Structures are given as C-alpha cells and as structure tokens.
C-alpha cells in the first residue's frame, strides 16, 4: 500500500495521543495526506472529503502499515 509521504509514524502517534486527551477519532487520507476526523480506529477505504478518493484510514490502522 502506498502511503502519502506526509503521513509519518510520528504524525500518526501524535494524532492518537491527542485523540485520547480530546476524545476524537483521527484518520488520514493515504492519497492526499489530509487529516480526517470521526474515523473508526480500524477504518479502511473511507471516502476523503478533500480528494474524494476512498483512501481514508483510521490512525490505529495506519500504525500496522507504517511499522
């Protein structure tokens, strides 16, 4: 799976840490790199509001692909 270069392990880990404090559900579009909110942790292939590709993944799901 090709992941946008702006999505790094540090960025995803920071989003997960912030989510625990703020009770949010972060995700990222692996096509364009945009943040997404309200995404289940194990989300795969949700539609991106920015680029309209079906490539939004939950932050926790991305940890498996980045490690």
C-alpha positions in Angstrom: 0.0 0.0 0.0 1.4 3.4 -1.0 1.0 6.0 1.8 1.4 9.7 1.2 4.9 10.9 2.3 3.4 13.4 4.8 2.0 10.6 6.9 4.7 9.5 9.2 4.8 7.4 12.3 5.4 10.5 14.5 2.4 12.3 12.9 0.1 9.3 13.5 1.3 8.7 17.0 0.8 12.3 17.9 -2.8 12.2 16.5 -3.6 9.1 18.6 -2.1 10.7 21.7 -4.2 13.9 21.1 -7.3 11.8 20.4 -7.1 10.2 23.8 -6.9 13.6 25.5 -9.7 15.2 23.3 -11.9 12.1 22.7 -11.6 12.4 19.0 -11.2 9.7 16.3 -8.4 10.7 13.9 -7.7 9.3 10.5 -5.7 10.2 7.4 -6.1 10.0 3.7 -3.2 8.0 2.3 -3.7 9.5 -1.2 -3.5 13.3 -0.4 -2.3 13.3 3.2 -5.2 15.2 4.7 -6.4 14.7 8.3 -9.8 13.1 8.8 -11.9 13.2 12.0 -14.6 10.9 13.2 -13.0 7.8 11.7 -13.1 4.5 13.5 -9.7 3.3 14.6 -9.8 0.3 12.2 -11.3 2.2 9.2 -10.1 1.3 5.7 -11.0 2.9 2.4 -13.4 5.7 3.7 -14.0 8.5 1.2 -11.8 11.6 1.6 -13.7 14.9 1.8 -10.7 16.6 0.2 -9.7 14.5 -2.8 -12.8 12.2 -2.9 -10.6 9.0 -3.1 -11.6 6.0 -1.0 -8.4 6.1 0.9 -9.1 7.3 4.5 -7.7 5.0 7.2 -8.0 5.2 10.9 -4.9 6.3 12.8 -4.6 3.0 14.7 -5.0 1.0 11.4 -2.2 3.0 9.8 0.2 2.1 12.6 0.2 -1.5 11.3 1.1 -0.3 7.8 3.8 2.1 9.0 5.7 -0.3 11.3 
